[in-house]
Every structure is written in structure tokens, then in C-alpha cells.
Amino acid sequence: MQRRTRLQRELALLAAEPPPGISCWHSGHGTGELRAQILGGADTPYEKGIFNLEIIVPERYPFEPPKIRFLTPIYHPNIDSAGRICLDVLKLPPKGAWRPSLSISTLLSSIQLLMAEPNPDDPLMADIAPEPLEEKSTQGERSPSSESSGQKRKGSNISRKEKKSCPDS
């Protein structure tokens, strides 16, 4: 009951006053299944990109954080090939920073900020963390200047190593 009323209130607020570049709605499959879209921020490698996310809200929400993952492939050190996100507010304490006072809107804004400012100190994709993100596009390829040097890399061909601190994202 608390989950349903809280979700209705949060979605109404998201519809009335959405954060810039963010939208969220019911997916139509169930009460706790949502979809969201985040627009890539200006002056980032994701500029003009549209990124779809899946949000699964647990029965114990807001006492447990929602499970959020990218449906759109994205090349990012804090997001793995399955779309899972390494972000402290998506995990319960002591390892995470989730609090019941946080909202879906706050989480989506945090993910949008993470897209613009990756956290190389806590990578989910350890093999790409040291690489400068500015050289990547939304399709997981290097920029044209890197392609000319023969270093083209597609996201599906990259050896993925997941960091053990963020497997449940």
C-alpha cells in the first residue's frame, strides 16, 4: 500500500515538474515496473543520445532502493554491458547510501550526473576505467580521431571485468 501511494505521488510530480532531460512512466506490466528516459547531457560524449532505463520497484520501497538498469547500451566505466549501474544511492547501507527519503527523481538525476561525471575510483568496468571517457561515443566506439589510428573498439568486443564491489546494481 505504501509503495503504491508513494509511486503515484512521485510519478505525478515527475510528470508535473520533471528534472531537465528526464522522463519516467509506468511500463504497463505491473505496479512496480517503470521505464525512464534520460537525455545525454550537453558537452558530454552522450550529447543528443536518448537512453532508456528499466526501473523495478521492490515491494519494500521506499525501505529498499529500486533496481535500475540501462536498456540502451552505453560505454561507461560505472555501467556494465548488462546495463547495471554502480552508484552508491542504488544500494542499501552499509555499502550503499540509499535512504527512504530519496525518490525516483533523485535517483534518475544522480544517474544523469554520473553519465556526465564518471567515478573512475569505483569502476564497475575495470578495463575501461582508466580510459578517457571523452573519446567514447554512445555507440561504444572511439571517436573518429582514434579510428584513424586503427584503435576502433566496439562495446560487444571488449573484454569486460566487473569489479566485485558493485555486482548487485
C-alpha angles and dihedrals in degrees: 000000000000091000093052096049092044092050092048091052094046094047091048090053091046090052094047099040110013119182111252111282095007132106131170135184144160111279092217094238099094145336094268098042115096137168126211138186126210121191116219111255124250116265092019129107086253096057112141090011122129113212122195121207135191119220121194112190112205123226090249094057125166089029090055124042121247119254108244127184137167116252091186112074111249132181105223134134093232096047123065130214091267090057095252114150127220103213126136096225089062092063134067120246140292090047094022139047102226114143127178089238090068118095138207087255091055092048093050091048089050091051090049089052091048089054090056096040113030120200105233091178092067106033125175089194101049094181094062100035096093093048117097107253092210088076093060130087129204091264094060096252130122119255119271090261090059093044091060090060090056096252099120112151128184119206093237093056097051120107104241122211115182120211111235095227094071109038096121097056 
